[in-house]
Amino acid sequence: MKKLLYTFLALAVFSSCSKFLDQVPDDRLTIEETFRTWETARKFLADVYRRVPDEFGQRNPGGDNNRGLWTGGSDEADYVWSFVQSNEVNIGNWDASSGFVGDYWRNFYRGIRAASVFMENADRITDLSPALITQYKAEARALRAMYYFYLMRIYGPIILLPEEAPPVEADLQLPRNSFEECVAYVAAELEKAAADLPVNPRNDQDFGRITKGAALAFRANALMYGASPLYNGNTDFADMKNKDGKQLISQTYDVQKWKDAADAYKAFLNEFVPGTYDLFKKNNAQGVFDPYLSCRDVILTDWNSEVIFARVGNSLGPRQYELTPYHNGASSRDVKGSGGLGATQNMVDAFFMNNGRSITDPQSGYVATGFSDFQTPYDTEARNIYNQWVNREPRFYVNITFDGSLWLNKDYGEIISRFNNTGNSGKQTGGGDYTTTGYVVRKAMGLGKWDTDGRTLILIRLAEIYLSYAECINEAEPGNADALKYLNLIRERAGIPQYGSAGLPAPVGQAEMREAIRKERRVELAFENNRFFDVRRWKIAEQTENGPIYGLNITSDMPEFLDVVPFETRVFNRRHYFFPIPSNDVNNDRELVQNPGW
């Protein structure tokens, strides 16, 4: 295995209003010097936090902040720019030497090693109370386990390092642990860390630190992954073995894994809901509950009741540049972006109608052609809208900017986004900045100028926990009423009819419930970096990520613009379920086996 390096990142200054994640070490110090006082030790711990993924920075995946490629790399979306590496992943043009492949492996392991160093040396700090030392060591333990989990999602079975951090110069020759061993270790470590973590931040400056709830949410997630089809009795990967023949993926299905995950989620809900966490809900100006505002502002409102863990420092400005259409002719740069992150037709079609039914349901009321006068939840008046986008559920209008949409920022007047070829945000108009699909992702776009920062990036929220618990309890105990209960809690907040209500029958049997949960998860968590991993752990990526992906006919004006056409043929086969191990590491570690097919 390639030597794991750890160095401090030099930084001259950081903002006085920065919170914990913005702080990094500013010098190279010995261990003794670093851990003599909290002033320097806290910078070391802040550098451990630095590896928390910055998922808003996906135009440039990898790097020290482990920026993902998960949105444009799934059937949800597509980036216009050829340099964005998710585009290479989508067409199968990547391998074990690709830069981002090595970045994730290297940087998460750097964070793991640094967390171990902190835990070993924190007791040396002379000016910190024993209680706080215990808490900060627990934070490091939780982060270490989380980074292992992030590695597992990407590479599958990984190497669990010795508890004591190896010397930087150590030439480690270690085999991979089985996925079951990885899950058991991560779950145990997060449970141990949670015992010493606070339920709530002590003060405003502690927002962004790991709490007890965050640790236990990650623990349940790790158990759910271990129970999922990719890892639980997956004979397709019978050839994934260490050199001594050790099986790395379970070959026998075990329903107990689903039960363990369901128990972990249920324990979380019993301890923290209500009280610590609740689904975020917002009323309109008239004091009436508003599903659209609730689903929009849960992402825009820092540290609201639904947020379990969020990253403070992030690439918000660059992400909002991708979400803001080109808007040629607008009077201010504040409302002129690129629209470079396009939502696919595949994703657009996944949203329900306002009666809670899929558009493929004959009773949905979906109309595929023509136009109607319709007022969207964010508009000031009715406009002539293509019928495919009329009477959709509130989350559709939260997530998708379509042709004829009123832009969110009204500081410079009302701007209508037009994506046909010569429209104000069309391909011909934008040059190199346009949507490849005819739609632009809207979720997480603020109401003001795009070029801003200061808002958090939510990494786990309660809605995800509800849906994950529903999934696990349906697999563990088909017919358990909790699956429908927690599925319907999500639909209730979304403002669409609940299953089992008048005119909308509840799913019957385990398979129907599984499909309903997966549909809901796809919509509720759209563009939140789950879909990429969900379709893999469910073992359906060879269907969802392989073959033509669809959008509108962006090279034409109306009416041909509205034709649904394939814009790309994507490539996904069995080997793509896991990233390859970086080639340098496989070459340097004689015990390390490569993932199958790479």
C-alpha positions as CSV (number, residue, x, y, z in Angstrom):
1,M,0.0,0.0,0.0
2,K,1.3,3.4,-0.8
3,K,2.7,5.2,2.1
4,L,0.1,7.4,3.8
5,L,1.3,10.9,4.2
6,Y,0.1,13.6,6.5
7,T,1.1,17.2,6.3
8,F,-0.3,20.4,7.6
9,L,-1.8,22.8,5.1
10,A,-0.4,26.3,5.3
11,L,-2.9,29.1,5.5
12,A,-2.1,32.7,6.2
13,V,-5.4,33.9,7.4
14,F,-9.0,32.8,7.9
15,S,-12.1,34.9,8.5
16,S,-12.9,35.9,12.1
17,C,-16.4,34.7,11.6
18,S,-15.3,31.3,10.4
19,K,-16.6,28.2,12.2
20,F,-14.8,25.1,12.9
21,L,-14.4,23.6,9.4
22,D,-12.8,26.8,8.2
23,Q,-9.8,26.5,10.5
24,V,-6.6,24.7,9.5
25,P,-3.1,24.4,10.9
26,D,-0.8,27.2,9.9
27,D,2.6,25.6,10.6
28,R,4.6,22.4,10.8
29,L,5.1,21.5,14.4
30,T,6.3,18.4,16.3
31,I,3.8,16.2,18.0
32,E,4.8,17.5,21.4
33,E,4.4,21.1,20.3
34,T,1.2,20.5,18.6
35,F,-0.5,18.9,21.5
36,R,0.9,21.1,24.3
37,T,-2.0,23.6,24.0
38,W,-5.4,23.6,22.6
39,E,-4.6,26.6,20.3
40,T,-2.4,24.3,18.1
41,A,-4.2,21.0,18.8
42,R,-7.5,22.4,17.7
43,K,-6.0,23.3,14.3
44,F,-4.8,19.7,14.0
45,L,-8.4,18.5,14.7
46,A,-9.7,21.1,12.2
47,D,-7.5,19.5,9.6
48,V,-9.1,16.1,10.3
49,Y,-12.5,17.7,9.7
50,R,-11.2,19.2,6.4
51,R,-11.6,15.8,4.7
52,V,-15.4,15.9,5.1
53,P,-16.6,15.9,1.5
54,D,-17.4,19.3,-0.1
55,E,-20.2,18.0,-2.4
56,F,-20.9,21.4,-3.9
57,G,-17.6,21.3,-5.6
58,Q,-18.3,18.5,-8.1
59,R,-17.1,20.4,-11.2
60,N,-13.6,19.5,-9.9
61,P,-13.9,16.1,-8.1
62,G,-11.4,14.8,-5.7
63,G,-8.9,17.1,-4.1
64,D,-8.2,17.6,-0.4
65,N,-11.8,18.2,0.3
66,N,-12.9,15.0,-1.4
67,R,-15.4,16.7,-3.7
68,G,-17.7,14.2,-5.2
69,L,-18.7,13.4,-8.8
70,W,-22.0,11.8,-7.7
71,T,-24.6,14.2,-9.2
72,G,-23.4,14.5,-12.7
73,G,-22.2,10.9,-12.5
74,S,-25.7,9.5,-12.0
75,D,-28.8,9.4,-14.1
76,E,-30.0,12.6,-12.3
77,A,-27.9,15.1,-14.1
78,D,-25.2,16.1,-16.6
79,Y,-22.5,18.7,-16.8
80,V,-21.9,20.7,-20.0
81,W,-18.2,21.1,-19.6
82,S,-15.9,18.4,-21.0
83,F,-13.3,18.8,-18.3
84,V,-15.8,17.7,-15.6
85,Q,-14.6,14.2,-14.7
86,S,-18.1,12.8,-14.1
87,N,-18.5,13.0,-17.8
88,E,-15.6,10.6,-18.2
89,V,-17.1,8.2,-15.7
90,N,-20.4,8.3,-17.5
91,I,-18.9,7.0,-20.8
92,G,-16.5,4.5,-19.1
93,N,-13.4,6.5,-20.0
94,W,-11.5,6.1,-16.7
95,D,-9.4,3.6,-14.8
96,A,-7.1,3.0,-11.8
97,S,-4.8,5.8,-12.8
98,S,-7.5,8.5,-13.0
99,G,-6.7,11.4,-10.7
100,F,-9.9,11.4,-8.7
101,V,-9.6,7.7,-8.1
102,G,-6.4,8.3,-6.2
103,D,-7.6,11.4,-4.5
104,Y,-10.4,9.8,-2.6
105,W,-8.3,6.8,-1.6
106,R,-5.4,9.0,-0.5
107,N,-7.2,11.8,1.2
108,F,-9.7,9.8,3.2
109,Y,-6.8,7.6,4.5
110,R,-4.9,10.8,5.4
111,G,-7.9,11.9,7.4
112,I,-8.1,8.4,9.1
113,R,-4.4,8.5,10.0
114,A,-4.7,12.1,11.3
115,A,-7.7,11.2,13.4
116,S,-5.7,8.3,15.0
117,V,-2.8,10.7,15.7
118,F,-5.2,13.1,17.5
119,M,-6.7,10.4,19.6
120,E,-3.3,9.1,20.6
121,N,-2.0,12.5,21.7
122,A,-5.0,14.6,22.9
123,D,-4.4,13.7,26.5
124,R,-1.2,15.8,26.3
125,I,-3.2,19.0,26.0
126,T,-2.5,21.0,29.1
127,D,-5.1,23.8,29.0
128,L,-8.3,21.8,28.2
129,S,-10.6,20.1,30.6
130,P,-10.7,16.3,30.7
131,A,-14.4,16.4,29.6
132,L,-13.5,18.4,26.5
133,I,-10.5,16.2,25.7
134,T,-12.9,13.2,25.9
135,Q,-15.4,14.9,23.5
136,Y,-12.8,15.9,21.0
137,K,-11.2,12.4,21.0
138,A,-14.7,11.1,20.3
139,E,-15.1,13.5,17.4
140,A,-11.9,12.2,15.9
141,R,-13.0,8.6,16.4
142,A,-16.3,9.4,14.7
143,L,-14.6,11.1,11.8
144,R,-12.2,8.2,11.3
145,A,-15.1,5.8,11.1
146,M,-17.0,8.1,8.7
147,Y,-14.0,8.3,6.4
148,Y,-13.8,4.5,6.4
149,F,-17.5,4.5,5.5
150,Y,-17.0,7.0,2.6
151,L,-14.2,4.8,1.3
152,M,-16.4,1.7,1.5
153,R,-19.1,3.4,-0.6
154,I,-16.6,4.0,-3.3
155,Y,-14.2,1.1,-3.3
156,G,-16.2,-1.7,-1.5
157,P,-14.0,-3.8,0.9
158,I,-11.1,-1.7,2.1
159,I,-8.1,-1.9,4.4
160,L,-8.7,-1.2,8.1
161,L,-5.5,0.3,9.4
162,P,-3.9,-0.6,12.8
163,E,-5.4,1.4,15.7
164,E,-2.2,3.1,16.4
165,A,-1.3,5.4,13.5
166,P,1.6,3.9,11.5
167,P,4.7,6.1,11.0
168,V,4.5,8.3,7.9
169,E,7.4,6.4,6.4
170,A,6.0,3.0,7.1
171,D,5.9,0.6,4.1
172,L,2.6,-1.1,4.9
173,Q,1.8,-4.4,3.4
174,L,-1.8,-5.1,4.3
175,P,-4.7,-7.1,2.7
176,R,-8.2,-5.8,2.4
177,N,-10.8,-6.6,5.1
178,S,-14.1,-8.1,4.1
179,F,-17.0,-5.8,3.7
180,E,-18.7,-7.4,6.7
181,E,-15.6,-6.7,8.8
182,C,-15.5,-3.1,7.6
183,V,-19.2,-2.6,8.5
184,A,-18.8,-4.2,12.0
185,Y,-15.7,-2.0,12.7
186,V,-17.3,1.3,11.6
187,A,-20.6,0.5,13.5
188,A,-18.7,-0.3,16.7
189,E,-16.5,2.8,16.4
190,L,-19.4,5.1,15.8
191,E,-21.3,3.6,18.7
192,K,-18.3,4.1,21.0
193,A,-17.8,7.7,19.8
194,A,-21.5,8.5,20.3
195,A,-21.2,7.7,24.0
196,D,-18.9,10.7,24.5
197,L,-20.5,13.2,22.1
198,P,-23.0,15.9,22.9
199,V,-26.5,15.7,21.6
200,N,-26.4,19.4,20.7
201,P,-23.6,21.8,19.9
202,R,-22.4,23.7,23.1
203,N,-22.5,27.1,21.3
204,D,-22.8,28.7,17.9
205,Q,-19.1,28.1,17.2
206,D,-19.6,24.3,17.5
207,F,-22.1,24.0,14.7
208,G,-20.4,21.7,12.2
209,R,-18.8,19.4,14.8
210,I,-19.9,15.8,15.1
211,T,-22.7,15.3,17.5
212,K,-24.1,12.1,19.0
213,G,-26.9,12.1,16.4
214,A,-24.5,12.5,13.5
215,A,-22.4,9.6,14.7
216,L,-25.4,7.3,15.1
217,A,-26.9,8.3,11.8
218,F,-23.7,7.3,10.0
219,R,-23.7,4.1,12.0
220,A,-27.1,3.1,10.8
221,N,-26.1,4.1,7.2
222,A,-23.1,1.7,7.4
223,L,-25.3,-1.1,8.6
224,M,-27.8,-0.4,5.8
225,Y,-25.1,-0.6,3.2
226,G,-23.9,-3.9,4.6
227,A,-27.5,-5.3,4.3
228,S,-28.0,-4.1,0.7
229,P,-27.9,-6.5,-2.3
230,L,-24.5,-5.4,-3.5
231,Y,-22.9,-6.6,-0.3
232,N,-25.4,-9.2,1.1
233,G,-25.2,-12.5,-0.7
234,N,-23.9,-11.1,-3.9
235,T,-22.6,-14.1,-5.9
236,D,-21.8,-11.9,-8.9
237,F,-18.6,-10.9,-6.9
238,A,-17.6,-14.4,-5.8
239,D,-14.2,-13.7,-7.5
240,M,-13.5,-10.8,-5.1
241,K,-11.0,-12.5,-2.8
242,N,-7.7,-11.7,-1.1
243,K,-4.6,-13.6,-2.3
244,D,-5.1,-16.1,0.5
245,G,-8.6,-16.9,-0.8
246,K,-10.5,-14.8,1.8
247,Q,-13.9,-13.8,0.5
248,L,-14.4,-10.1,0.5
249,I,-18.1,-9.9,-0.3
250,S,-20.7,-12.0,1.5
251,Q,-21.9,-14.9,-0.6
252,T,-24.9,-15.8,1.5
253,Y,-27.9,-13.6,2.0
254,D,-28.6,-12.8,5.6
255,V,-31.9,-11.0,6.5
256,Q,-30.5,-10.3,10.0
257,K,-28.4,-7.5,8.4
258,W,-31.5,-5.7,7.5
259,K,-32.9,-6.2,11.0
260,D,-29.7,-4.8,12.5
261,A,-29.9,-1.8,10.3
262,A,-33.6,-1.3,11.0
263,D,-32.9,-1.5,14.7
264,A,-30.2,1.1,14.5
265,Y,-32.5,3.5,12.6
266,K,-35.4,2.9,15.0
267,A,-33.1,3.5,18.0
268,F,-32.1,6.8,16.4
269,L,-35.7,7.8,15.9
270,N,-36.7,6.8,19.5
271,E,-33.8,8.9,21.0
272,F,-33.9,12.0,18.9
273,V,-37.4,12.4,17.3
274,P,-39.1,14.5,18.3
275,G,-37.0,16.9,20.3
276,T,-33.6,17.0,18.8
277,Y,-34.6,16.6,15.1
278,D,-37.9,17.0,13.3
279,L,-39.0,17.3,9.7
280,F,-38.7,21.0,8.7
281,K,-42.0,22.6,7.9
282,K,-42.7,26.2,6.9
283,N,-45.8,28.3,6.7
284,N,-46.5,30.9,4.0
285,A,-47.2,34.6,4.6
286,Q,-50.8,33.8,5.6
287,G,-49.6,31.4,8.3
288,V,-50.6,28.3,6.4
289,F,-48.3,25.2,6.0
290,D,-46.6,25.4,2.6
291,P,-45.1,22.2,1.1
292,Y,-43.2,24.0,-1.5
293,L,-41.5,26.4,0.9
294,S,-40.9,23.5,3.3
295,C,-39.1,21.4,0.7
296,R,-37.2,24.4,-0.7
297,D,-36.1,26.0,2.5
298,V,-35.1,22.8,4.3
299,I,-32.0,23.0,2.1
300,L,-31.6,26.8,2.4
301,T,-32.1,27.2,6.2
302,D,-28.9,26.6,8.1
303,W,-29.1,24.3,11.1
304,N,-32.9,23.9,10.9
305,S,-34.6,21.1,12.9
306,E,-34.0,18.5,10.1
307,V,-30.2,18.9,9.8
308,I,-28.2,16.1,11.4
309,F,-24.8,16.9,9.9
310,A,-23.6,19.7,7.5
311,R,-20.3,21.0,6.2
312,V,-19.7,24.7,7.0
313,G,-17.0,25.7,4.4
314,N,-18.0,24.6,0.9
315,S,-18.2,25.5,-2.8
316,L,-21.6,27.2,-2.6
317,G,-20.8,29.9,-5.1
318,P,-19.5,27.6,-7.8
319,R,-22.5,25.3,-7.3
320,Q,-24.9,28.2,-7.6
321,Y,-23.2,29.3,-10.8
322,E,-24.1,25.9,-12.2
323,L,-27.7,26.3,-11.1
324,T,-28.2,29.8,-12.4
325,P,-29.1,29.9,-16.1
326,Y,-27.1,32.0,-18.6
327,H,-29.9,34.7,-18.8
328,N,-28.4,36.6,-21.7
329,G,-29.5,40.3,-21.6
330,A,-30.1,40.4,-17.8
331,S,-29.0,43.6,-16.2
332,S,-26.8,42.1,-13.5
333,R,-24.1,39.4,-13.1
334,D,-26.0,38.3,-10.0
335,V,-28.6,36.6,-12.1
336,K,-26.4,35.5,-15.0
337,G,-24.8,32.1,-14.5
338,S,-24.1,29.1,-16.7
339,G,-26.9,26.6,-16.2
340,G,-24.2,24.1,-16.7
341,L,-25.7,21.4,-14.4
342,G,-28.6,20.0,-16.4
343,A,-31.3,17.7,-14.9
344,T,-32.0,14.7,-17.1
345,Q,-35.4,13.9,-18.5
346,N,-35.0,10.6,-16.6
347,M,-35.0,12.6,-13.4
348,V,-37.7,15.1,-14.5
349,D,-40.0,12.2,-15.2
350,A,-39.4,10.7,-11.7
351,F,-41.3,13.4,-9.9
352,F,-45.0,12.7,-9.1
353,M,-48.0,14.6,-10.2
354,N,-49.8,16.7,-7.5
355,N,-52.2,13.8,-6.9
356,G,-49.2,11.7,-5.7
357,R,-49.1,9.4,-8.7
358,S,-46.3,8.7,-11.1
359,I,-46.7,10.1,-14.6
360,T,-46.9,6.6,-16.0
361,D,-50.0,5.9,-13.9
362,P,-53.1,6.2,-16.1
363,Q,-54.9,8.0,-13.2
364,S,-52.1,10.6,-12.8
365,G,-53.7,13.2,-15.1
366,Y,-50.3,13.7,-16.8
367,V,-50.6,15.4,-20.2
368,A,-47.7,15.0,-22.5
369,T,-48.5,17.6,-25.1
370,G,-49.8,21.1,-25.4
371,F,-49.7,24.2,-23.1
372,S,-51.8,25.5,-20.3
373,D,-52.0,28.7,-18.2
374,F,-50.5,27.6,-14.9
375,Q,-49.0,29.4,-11.9
376,T,-46.1,27.6,-10.3
377,P,-45.6,27.9,-6.5
378,Y,-42.9,30.5,-6.9
379,D,-44.5,32.7,-9.6
380,T,-46.5,35.9,-9.3
381,E,-48.9,35.0,-12.1
382,A,-50.1,32.2,-14.4
383,R,-48.0,31.7,-17.5
384,N,-48.3,29.5,-20.6
385,I,-46.5,26.4,-19.5
386,Y,-45.8,23.1,-21.3
387,N,-48.3,20.6,-20.0
388,Q,-45.7,18.1,-19.0
389,W,-44.6,20.5,-16.3
390,V,-48.1,21.5,-15.1
391,N,-49.7,20.2,-11.9
392,R,-46.6,18.4,-10.8
393,E,-45.9,17.9,-7.1
394,P,-44.2,20.7,-5.1
395,R,-40.8,19.0,-5.1
396,F,-40.7,19.2,-8.9
397,Y,-40.8,23.0,-8.7
398,V,-38.1,23.0,-5.9
399,N,-35.8,20.9,-8.0
400,I,-36.2,21.8,-11.6
401,T,-35.8,25.0,-13.7
402,F,-37.7,24.3,-16.9
403,D,-38.3,26.5,-20.0
404,G,-40.7,29.3,-19.0
405,S,-39.8,29.3,-15.3
406,L,-39.6,32.5,-13.4
407,W,-36.1,32.9,-11.9
408,L,-35.9,33.0,-8.1
409,N,-33.9,36.2,-7.8
410,K,-36.3,39.1,-8.5
411,D,-34.0,41.9,-7.5
412,Y,-33.5,42.9,-11.1
413,G,-37.0,42.3,-12.3
414,E,-38.8,39.2,-13.4
415,I,-36.6,37.0,-15.6
416,I,-38.0,34.0,-17.5
417,S,-35.5,31.3,-18.3
418,R,-35.6,30.1,-21.9
419,F,-33.6,27.0,-22.9
420,N,-34.5,26.6,-26.6
421,N,-31.5,27.0,-28.9
422,T,-31.7,30.8,-29.3
423,G,-33.4,31.5,-26.0
424,N,-31.8,33.6,-23.3
425,S,-30.1,30.5,-21.8
426,G,-30.0,28.3,-24.9
427,K,-27.1,26.4,-26.4
428,Q,-26.5,28.9,-29.3
429,T,-26.8,31.9,-26.9
430,G,-24.7,30.6,-24.1
431,G,-21.7,29.4,-26.2
432,G,-19.9,27.1,-23.7
433,D,-22.4,27.7,-20.9
434,Y,-25.8,26.0,-21.3
435,T,-27.7,23.0,-20.2
436,T,-27.2,19.8,-22.2
437,T,-30.6,18.5,-21.2
438,G,-33.0,21.5,-21.6
439,Y,-33.5,21.6,-17.8
440,V,-31.3,23.1,-15.0
441,V,-31.0,21.7,-11.5
442,R,-32.6,24.2,-9.1
443,K,-32.3,22.5,-5.7
444,A,-30.1,24.3,-3.2
445,M,-30.2,27.6,-5.3
446,G,-30.6,30.6,-3.0
447,L,-33.0,33.4,-3.6
448,G,-30.3,36.1,-4.1
449,K,-27.1,36.4,-6.2
450,W,-25.3,33.2,-7.1
451,D,-21.8,34.4,-6.2
452,T,-22.0,34.1,-2.5
453,D,-20.9,31.8,0.4
454,G,-21.7,31.3,4.0
455,R,-24.5,28.7,3.7
456,T,-23.9,25.2,4.9
457,L,-23.9,22.0,2.8
458,I,-26.3,19.4,4.3
459,L,-24.8,15.9,4.3
460,I,-27.5,14.1,6.3
461,R,-31.0,15.2,7.2
462,L,-33.9,13.5,8.9
463,A,-35.8,12.8,5.7
464,E,-33.0,10.4,4.7
465,I,-33.2,8.6,8.0
466,Y,-37.0,8.1,7.6
467,L,-36.6,6.7,4.1
468,S,-33.7,4.5,5.1
469,Y,-35.6,3.1,8.0
470,A,-38.6,2.4,5.8
471,E,-36.4,0.6,3.4
472,C,-34.7,-1.5,6.1
473,I,-37.9,-2.5,8.0
474,N,-39.6,-3.5,4.8
475,E,-36.7,-5.8,4.0
476,A,-36.4,-7.1,7.5
477,E,-40.1,-7.5,8.3
478,P,-42.4,-7.2,5.3
479,G,-45.8,-5.8,6.3
480,N,-44.4,-3.9,9.3
481,A,-46.6,-0.8,9.6
482,D,-43.6,1.5,10.1
483,A,-42.6,1.2,6.5
484,L,-45.8,2.9,5.3
485,K,-45.8,5.3,8.3
486,Y,-42.4,6.8,7.6
487,L,-42.9,6.8,3.8
488,N,-46.1,8.8,4.3
489,L,-44.5,11.3,6.7
490,I,-42.3,12.3,3.8
491,R,-45.2,12.5,1.4
492,E,-47.2,14.5,3.9
493,R,-44.5,17.2,4.2
494,A,-44.2,17.2,0.4
495,G,-47.9,18.1,0.1
496,I,-49.0,15.0,-1.9
497,P,-51.6,12.4,-0.9
498,Q,-50.4,9.7,1.4
499,Y,-50.6,6.0,0.4
500,G,-53.7,4.5,1.9
501,S,-55.7,7.7,1.6
502,A,-58.8,8.0,-0.4
503,G,-58.1,7.3,-4.0
504,L,-54.5,6.2,-3.5
505,P,-54.1,2.7,-2.4
506,A,-51.2,1.6,-0.2
507,P,-48.5,-0.6,-1.8
508,V,-49.4,-4.3,-1.4
509,G,-46.6,-6.7,-0.4
510,Q,-42.9,-6.3,0.0
511,A,-42.0,-5.8,-3.6
512,E,-44.6,-3.0,-4.2
513,M,-43.5,-1.3,-0.9
514,R,-39.8,-1.6,-2.0
515,E,-40.6,0.1,-5.3
516,A,-42.6,2.9,-3.6
517,I,-39.8,3.6,-1.1
518,R,-37.2,3.7,-3.9
519,K,-39.3,6.1,-6.0
520,E,-39.8,8.4,-3.0
521,R,-36.1,8.3,-2.1
522,R,-35.2,9.2,-5.6
523,V,-37.4,12.3,-5.5
524,E,-37.0,13.5,-1.9
525,L,-33.2,13.2,-2.0
526,A,-32.7,14.3,-5.6
527,F,-29.3,16.0,-6.2
528,E,-28.2,15.2,-2.6
529,N,-25.5,12.7,-3.6
530,N,-27.5,9.6,-2.7
531,R,-28.7,8.3,-6.1
532,F,-25.2,7.4,-7.4
533,F,-24.7,5.1,-4.4
534,D,-28.3,3.9,-4.1
535,V,-28.5,2.4,-7.6
536,R,-25.2,0.6,-6.9
537,R,-26.1,-0.9,-3.5
538,W,-29.4,-2.0,-5.0
539,K,-27.6,-3.6,-7.9
540,I,-29.7,-1.8,-10.5
541,A,-27.0,0.5,-12.0
542,E,-26.6,-1.7,-15.0
543,Q,-30.1,-0.7,-15.9
544,T,-30.2,2.9,-14.7
545,E,-26.7,4.1,-15.6
546,N,-26.2,2.1,-18.8
547,G,-27.5,3.1,-22.3
548,P,-29.2,6.3,-23.5
549,I,-29.9,9.2,-21.1
550,Y,-32.5,11.7,-22.2
551,G,-33.1,15.4,-22.4
552,L,-34.9,17.9,-24.7
553,N,-33.8,18.8,-28.2
554,I,-31.5,21.8,-27.2
555,T,-30.2,22.4,-30.7
556,S,-33.7,23.5,-31.9
557,D,-36.2,26.2,-31.1
558,M,-39.9,25.7,-30.5
559,P,-41.6,23.4,-31.0
560,E,-38.9,20.9,-31.9
561,F,-37.1,21.9,-28.7
562,L,-39.7,20.0,-26.7
563,D,-38.8,16.7,-28.4
564,V,-37.3,14.2,-26.0
565,V,-34.0,12.9,-27.4
566,P,-31.1,10.9,-26.1
567,F,-28.1,13.2,-25.5
568,E,-25.6,10.6,-24.4
569,T,-25.1,6.8,-24.3
570,R,-23.6,6.0,-21.0
571,V,-21.5,2.9,-20.1
572,F,-21.9,0.9,-17.0
573,N,-21.0,-2.8,-16.5
574,R,-20.2,-5.0,-13.6
575,R,-16.8,-3.6,-12.8
576,H,-18.2,-0.1,-12.4
577,Y,-20.1,-1.1,-9.2
578,F,-16.8,-0.3,-7.4
579,F,-14.0,2.2,-8.2
580,P,-10.7,0.6,-8.9
581,I,-8.0,0.7,-6.2
582,P,-5.4,3.3,-7.4
583,S,-2.8,1.5,-9.4
584,N,0.2,2.9,-7.4
585,D,-1.2,1.4,-4.2
586,V,-1.8,-2.0,-5.8
587,N,1.7,-2.0,-7.2
588,N,3.3,-1.0,-3.8
589,D,1.2,-3.2,-1.5
590,R,1.8,-6.9,-2.4
591,E,-1.2,-8.0,-0.3
592,L,-3.6,-5.6,-1.9
593,V,-5.9,-7.1,-4.6
594,Q,-7.5,-5.0,-7.3
595,N,-11.3,-4.9,-7.7
596,P,-12.6,-7.3,-10.4
597,G,-12.5,-6.1,-14.0
598,W,-9.9,-3.4,-13.4
